[in-house]
Amino acid sequence: MHKARRRFGQNFLVDRSVVADLIAAIDPHADDRMVEIGPGLGALTEPLLARVKVLHVVEIDRDLVTGLAARFPSGRLKICQGDALAFDFCALGQDLRVVGNLPYNISSPLLFHLAGMAACLRDCHFMLQREVVDRIVAAPGGKEYGRLSVMLQYRFQAQRLLRVPPGAFRPAPKVESAFLRLVPHRPMPLKAADESIFAEVVARSFGQRRKTLRNALRGLIDARDLAALGVDPSLRAETLPVAAFVRVADHVAASTRATAECTHTTWDRSV
């Protein structure tokens, strides 16, 4: 029996009724291009393989990889032994369906990693800590709404599907879990002119939640310009919808380009 390793954040799903509910929510079909992150002991892997022709899995634990290869020797299970945080999911093709009982200690960076590959994804279904799911689906104005909410809602439609008690896992985590569906926006209703600047604006805005936008974004945009964009500079970041962050980021991007062009023209004339 494999002993769960804390360094990999392993909590194995063991409740068969929960597994059945998750598979029903995912609704896999034979020709789906499916990839599972962290298959572990195979609780989801086995029923997924019963529904799809080929299943790709990404597993970091070498002992678990050995066990999976021995248990599913048909060649229909394609195993990549490695870190999902460094894995290029788009290398598997387009229209990917990604599923997994994600290690809670790396869930946020892994979600950001996948957000950068949204163009290759059809959908994602993940088991996560319930508090993380609450943050992802949160609406503006509440304490759960933050950087994770904005960055993922920019890329995806997010829906909480099921709540799962600690007893469904071995070992049982100290927190409740929830099952999340993410579907990439196609087409994207909002598209930032410069997504790196958008990410910086969002990170700065939520960096110190008690700061007003006027103070949090000082040096990027002034209060007068915020007001002109329809954003009250005395408000805090958790009150702004995703669209407002895009407007602010686009203004910063335009100002940055104008400054760079002016500097370049001045330098040319001096030469």
TORMARPA-688580 format. One line per field, with one value per residue (C-alpha): residue number from 0; residue in three letters; chain; x, y, z. Coordinates in steps of 0.02 Angstrom, whole numbers, padded with zeros to 5 digits. Each point is the difference from the previous one (the first is absolute). Example, Ala and Ser with C-alpha at 12.3 -4.5 7.8 and 13.67 -1.06 7.14 Angstrom:
2
pos: (0 | 1)
code: (ALA | SER)
unit: (A | A)
c1: (00615 | 00069)
c2: (-00225 | 00172)
c3: (00390 | -00033)
This chain:
271
pos: (0 | 1 | 2 | 3 | 4 | 5 | 6 | 7 | 8 | 9 | 10 | 11 | 12 | 13 | 14 | 15 | 16 | 17 | 18 | 19 | 20 | 21 | 22 | 23 | 24 | 25 | 26 | 27 | 28 | 29 | 30 | 31 | 32 | 33 | 34 | 35 | 36 | 37 | 38 | 39 | 40 | 41 | 42 | 43 | 44 | 45 | 46 | 47 | 48 | 49 | 50 | 51 | 52 | 53 | 54 | 55 | 56 | 57 | 58 | 59 | 60 | 61 | 62 | 63 | 64 | 65 | 66 | 67 | 68 | 69 | 70 | 71 | 72 | 73 | 74 | 75 | 76 | 77 | 78 | 79 | 80 | 81 | 82 | 83 | 84 | 85 | 86 | 87 | 88 | 89 | 90 | 91 | 92 | 93 | 94 | 95 | 96 | 97 | 98 | 99 | 100 | 101 | 102 | 103 | 104 | 105 | 106 | 107 | 108 | 109 | 110 | 111 | 112 | 113 | 114 | 115 | 116 | 117 | 118 | 119 | 120 | 121 | 122 | 123 | 124 | 125 | 126 | 127 | 128 | 129 | 130 | 131 | 132 | 133 | 134 | 135 | 136 | 137 | 138 | 139 | 140 | 141 | 142 | 143 | 144 | 145 | 146 | 147 | 148 | 149 | 150 | 151 | 152 | 153 | 154 | 155 | 156 | 157 | 158 | 159 | 160 | 161 | 162 | 163 | 164 | 165 | 166 | 167 | 168 | 169 | 170 | 171 | 172 | 173 | 174 | 175 | 176 | 177 | 178 | 179 | 180 | 181 | 182 | 183 | 184 | 185 | 186 | 187 | 188 | 189 | 190 | 191 | 192 | 193 | 194 | 195 | 196 | 197 | 198 | 199 | 200 | 201 | 202 | 203 | 204 | 205 | 206 | 207 | 208 | 209 | 210 | 211 | 212 | 213 | 214 | 215 | 216 | 217 | 218 | 219 | 220 | 221 | 222 | 223 | 224 | 225 | 226 | 227 | 228 | 229 | 230 | 231 | 232 | 233 | 234 | 235 | 236 | 237 | 238 | 239 | 240 | 241 | 242 | 243 | 244 | 245 | 246 | 247 | 248 | 249 | 250 | 251 | 252 | 253 | 254 | 255 | 256 | 257 | 258 | 259 | 260 | 261 | 262 | 263 | 264 | 265 | 266 | 267 | 268 | 269 | 270)
code: (MET | HIS | LYS | ALA | ARG | ARG | ARG | PHE | GLY | GLN | ASN | PHE | LEU | VAL | ASP | ARG | SER | VAL | VAL | ALA | ASP | LEU | ILE | ALA | ALA | ILE | ASP | PRO | HIS | ALA | ASP | ASP | ARG | MET | VAL | GLU | ILE | GLY | PRO | GLY | LEU | GLY | ALA | LEU | THR | GLU | PRO | LEU | LEU | ALA | ARG | VAL | LYS | VAL | LEU | HIS | VAL | VAL | GLU | ILE | ASP | ARG | ASP | LEU | VAL | THR | GLY | LEU | ALA | ALA | ARG | PHE | PRO | SER | GLY | ARG | LEU | LYS | ILE | CYS | GLN | GLY | ASP | ALA | LEU | ALA | PHE | ASP | PHE | CYS | ALA | LEU | GLY | GLN | ASP | LEU | ARG | VAL | VAL | GLY | ASN | LEU | PRO | TYR | ASN | ILE | SER | SER | PRO | LEU | LEU | PHE | HIS | LEU | ALA | GLY | MET | ALA | ALA | CYS | LEU | ARG | ASP | CYS | HIS | PHE | MET | LEU | GLN | ARG | GLU | VAL | VAL | ASP | ARG | ILE | VAL | ALA | ALA | PRO | GLY | GLY | LYS | GLU | TYR | GLY | ARG | LEU | SER | VAL | MET | LEU | GLN | TYR | ARG | PHE | GLN | ALA | GLN | ARG | LEU | LEU | ARG | VAL | PRO | PRO | GLY | ALA | PHE | ARG | PRO | ALA | PRO | LYS | VAL | GLU | SER | ALA | PHE | LEU | ARG | LEU | VAL | PRO | HIS | ARG | PRO | MET | PRO | LEU | LYS | ALA | ALA | ASP | GLU | SER | ILE | PHE | ALA | GLU | VAL | VAL | ALA | ARG | SER | PHE | GLY | GLN | ARG | ARG | LYS | THR | LEU | ARG | ASN | ALA | LEU | ARG | GLY | LEU | ILE | ASP | ALA | ARG | ASP | LEU | ALA | ALA | LEU | GLY | VAL | ASP | PRO | SER | LEU | ARG | ALA | GLU | THR | LEU | PRO | VAL | ALA | ALA | PHE | VAL | ARG | VAL | ALA | ASP | HIS | VAL | ALA | ALA | SER | THR | ARG | ALA | THR | ALA | GLU | CYS | THR | HIS | THR | THR | TRP | ASP | ARG | SER | VAL)
unit: (A | A | A | A | A | A | A | A | A | A | A | A | A | A | A | A | A | A | A | A | A | A | A | A | A | A | A | A | A | A | A | A | A | A | A | A | A | A | A | A | A | A | A | A | A | A | A | A | A | A | A | A | A | A | A | A | A | A | A | A | A | A | A | A | A | A | A | A | A | A | A | A | A | A | A | A | A | A | A | A | A | A | A | A | A | A | A | A | A | A | A | A | A | A | A | A | A | A | A | A | A | A | A | A | A | A | A | A | A | A | A | A | A | A | A | A | A | A | A | A | A | A | A | A | A | A | A | A | A | A | A | A | A | A | A | A | A | A | A | A | A | A | A | A | A | A | A | A | A | A | A | A | A | A | A | A | A | A | A | A | A | A | A | A | A | A | A | A | A | A | A | A | A | A | A | A | A | A | A | A | A | A | A | A | A | A | A | A | A | A | A | A | A | A | A | A | A | A | A | A | A | A | A | A | A | A | A | A | A | A | A | A | A | A | A | A | A | A | A | A | A | A | A | A | A | A | A | A | A | A | A | A | A | A | A | A | A | A | A | A | A | A | A | A | A | A | A | A | A | A | A | A | A | A | A | A | A | A | A | A | A | A | A | A | A | A | A | A | A | A | A)
c1: (00000 | 00070 | 00027 | -00057 | 00146 | -00024 | 00128 | -00110 | -00160 | -00076 | -00178 | -00071 | -00184 | -00076 | -00189 | -00077 | -00163 | 00095 | 00103 | -00161 | -00068 | 00161 | 00001 | -00182 | 00044 | 00148 | -00103 | 00148 | -00024 | 00103 | 00092 | 00032 | 00182 | 00008 | 00146 | -00002 | 00115 | 00057 | -00087 | 00067 | -00073 | -00114 | -00169 | -00047 | 00119 | -00092 | -00175 | 00072 | 00087 | -00165 | -00073 | 00143 | 00111 | 00161 | 00039 | 00155 | 00056 | 00132 | 00068 | 00152 | 00016 | 00107 | -00070 | -00177 | 00055 | 00067 | -00163 | -00107 | 00104 | -00020 | -00186 | -00044 | 00119 | -00109 | 00087 | -00157 | 00072 | 00138 | 00104 | 00111 | 00105 | 00033 | -00058 | -00166 | 00062 | 00132 | -00103 | -00047 | -00180 | -00017 | 00128 | -00140 | -00104 | -00154 | -00172 | 00072 | -00108 | 00103 | -00055 | 00078 | -00004 | 00130 | 00129 | -00066 | 00175 | 00029 | -00178 | 00011 | 00164 | -00062 | -00162 | 00100 | 00111 | -00152 | -00080 | 00148 | -00047 | -00188 | 00005 | 00036 | -00137 | -00181 | -00032 | 00076 | -00074 | 00096 | -00018 | 00065 | -00009 | -00175 | 00067 | 00102 | -00153 | -00100 | 00134 | 00001 | -00189 | -00021 | -00089 | 00070 | -00036 | 00034 | 00152 | 00029 | 00019 | 00183 | 00143 | -00042 | -00182 | 00046 | 00138 | -00100 | -00167 | 00091 | 00043 | -00140 | -00180 | 00013 | -00131 | 00003 | -00082 | 00014 | 00057 | 00099 | 00030 | 00172 | -00052 | 00000 | 00191 | 00142 | 00079 | -00145 | 00050 | -00042 | -00106 | -00156 | 00023 | -00101 | -00005 | 00024 | -00036 | 00097 | -00049 | 00107 | -00090 | -00019 | 00006 | 00070 | -00125 | 00143 | 00175 | 00136 | 00114 | 00153 | -00034 | 00163 | -00054 | -00175 | 00080 | 00107 | -00150 | -00098 | 00147 | 00036 | -00184 | -00015 | 00177 | -00058 | -00188 | -00029 | 00075 | -00112 | 00027 | 00075 | 00140 | 00016 | 00025 | 00107 | 00133 | -00103 | -00153 | -00056 | -00167 | -00062 | 00024 | -00084 | -00151 | -00004 | -00009 | -00152 | 00100 | -00015 | 00181 | -00057 | -00067 | 00094 | 00040 | -00131 | -00139 | 00055 | -00067 | 00120 | -00049 | 00060 | 00171 | 00012 | -00042 | 00131 | 00131 | -00036 | 00022 | 00167 | 00054 | -00045 | 00092 | 00152 | 00003 | -00020 | 00144 | 00111 | -00039 | 00034 | 00167 | 00048 | -00043 | 00097 | 00152 | -00009 | -00002 | 00147 | 00100)
c2: (00000 | 00168 | 00122 | 00177 | 00121 | 00170 | 00084 | -00043 | 00053 | -00172 | -00033 | -00146 | -00005 | -00163 | 00028 | -00095 | 00097 | 00165 | -00070 | -00047 | 00177 | 00075 | -00110 | 00045 | 00186 | -00020 | -00104 | -00072 | -00068 | -00127 | 00120 | 00136 | 00054 | -00021 | 00032 | -00032 | 00093 | -00100 | -00166 | -00067 | -00171 | 00006 | 00041 | 00109 | -00083 | -00166 | 00067 | 00127 | -00141 | -00093 | 00147 | 00069 | -00087 | 00081 | 00089 | 00105 | 00021 | 00110 | -00070 | 00061 | -00148 | -00137 | -00136 | 00043 | 00002 | -00177 | -00057 | 00081 | -00078 | -00172 | 00021 | 00068 | -00087 | 00010 | 00152 | 00105 | 00089 | 00121 | 00046 | 00153 | -00007 | 00180 | 00161 | 00067 | 00177 | -00022 | -00104 | 00069 | -00057 | 00077 | -00127 | -00130 | 00094 | 00109 | -00019 | -00077 | -00052 | 00011 | -00081 | -00033 | -00010 | 00139 | 00009 | 00143 | 00067 | 00045 | 00029 | 00188 | -00001 | -00151 | 00091 | 00152 | -00117 | -00074 | 00171 | 00042 | -00149 | 00033 | 00005 | -00188 | -00046 | -00049 | -00010 | -00042 | -00093 | 00009 | -00052 | 00142 | 00067 | 00072 | 00170 | 00011 | -00042 | 00132 | 00128 | -00051 | 00017 | 00152 | 00157 | 00175 | 00074 | -00148 | -00051 | -00154 | 00106 | 00029 | -00022 | -00183 | 00046 | 00135 | -00092 | -00161 | 00084 | 00100 | -00165 | -00118 | -00024 | -00074 | -00110 | -00092 | -00169 | -00104 | 00016 | -00149 | -00041 | -00043 | -00181 | -00031 | 00001 | -00100 | 00076 | 00118 | 00183 | 00126 | 00100 | -00027 | -00020 | 00050 | -00049 | 00140 | 00017 | 00126 | 00033 | 00120 | 00152 | -00017 | 00132 | 00095 | 00137 | 00105 | 00005 | 00104 | 00092 | -00061 | -00149 | 00020 | 00176 | -00066 | -00129 | 00135 | 00115 | -00141 | -00055 | 00178 | 00033 | -00149 | 00006 | 00090 | -00021 | 00142 | 00128 | 00104 | -00013 | 00175 | -00063 | -00178 | 00058 | 00153 | 00016 | -00094 | 00112 | 00155 | 00032 | 00118 | -00130 | -00134 | 00112 | 00036 | -00189 | -00011 | -00072 | 00085 | 00018 | -00006 | -00177 | -00161 | -00133 | -00125 | 00114 | 00000 | -00120 | -00080 | 00124 | 00147 | -00080 | -00021 | 00184 | 00055 | -00117 | 00060 | 00181 | -00043 | -00095 | 00147 | 00122 | -00113 | -00011 | 00189 | 00033 | -00125 | 00076 | 00175 | -00053 | -00089 | 00154 | 00116 | -00115 | -00008 | 00190 | 00016 | -00116)
c3: (00000 | -00052 | 00143 | -00041 | -00013 | 00078 | -00112 | -00151 | 00089 | -00022 | 00061 | -00098 | -00047 | 00063 | 00009 | -00147 | 00004 | -00012 | -00145 | -00090 | 00024 | -00068 | -00155 | -00031 | 00012 | -00119 | -00122 | -00099 | -00177 | -00096 | -00115 | 00129 | 00014 | 00189 | 00118 | 00187 | 00120 | 00150 | -00029 | 00164 | 00037 | -00151 | 00079 | -00150 | -00122 | -00005 | -00037 | -00124 | -00094 | -00006 | -00098 | -00109 | -00127 | 00062 | 00162 | 00032 | 00180 | 00082 | 00163 | 00097 | 00120 | -00079 | 00112 | -00054 | -00182 | 00020 | 00079 | -00136 | -00140 | 00079 | 00031 | -00174 | -00122 | -00156 | -00076 | 00010 | 00153 | -00052 | 00153 | 00017 | 00157 | 00047 | 00080 | -00067 | 00038 | -00135 | -00121 | -00172 | -00014 | -00173 | -00062 | 00014 | -00129 | -00004 | 00081 | 00158 | 00145 | 00160 | 00162 | 00168 | 00188 | 00014 | 00140 | 00105 | 00037 | -00184 | -00061 | -00030 | -00100 | -00098 | -00044 | -00058 | -00104 | -00085 | -00026 | -00112 | -00109 | -00008 | -00190 | 00001 | 00123 | -00020 | 00186 | 00169 | 00149 | 00163 | 00180 | 00108 | 00175 | 00019 | 00053 | -00161 | -00105 | 00095 | -00046 | -00183 | -00024 | 00115 | -00061 | 00033 | 00170 | 00114 | 00100 | -00109 | -00159 | -00040 | -00122 | -00033 | -00036 | -00126 | -00090 | -00024 | -00038 | -00134 | -00088 | 00052 | 00047 | 00175 | 00084 | 00167 | -00027 | 00160 | 00179 | 00064 | 00185 | 00070 | 00028 | -00187 | 00003 | 00076 | 00099 | 00037 | -00024 | 00134 | -00121 | -00105 | -00188 | -00153 | -00182 | -00126 | -00185 | -00106 | -00181 | -00103 | -00069 | -00188 | -00059 | 00148 | 00046 | 00069 | -00074 | 00082 | -00120 | 00098 | 00111 | 00098 | 00049 | 00041 | 00116 | 00081 | 00028 | 00081 | 00109 | 00056 | 00036 | 00116 | 00069 | 00157 | 00007 | 00123 | -00118 | -00112 | -00187 | 00002 | 00113 | -00063 | -00180 | 00038 | -00134 | -00129 | -00014 | 00094 | 00086 | -00135 | -00137 | 00106 | 00021 | -00187 | -00028 | 00114 | 00145 | 00169 | 00062 | 00182 | -00020 | 00037 | -00129 | 00058 | -00062 | -00183 | -00132 | -00123 | -00137 | 00107 | 00023 | -00188 | -00028 | 00125 | -00074 | -00177 | 00055 | 00082 | -00156 | -00113 | 00114 | 00004 | -00191 | -00018 | 00120 | -00090 | -00170 | 00064 | 00076 | -00162 | -00106 | 00115 | -00007 | -00191 | -00013 | 00118 | -00112)
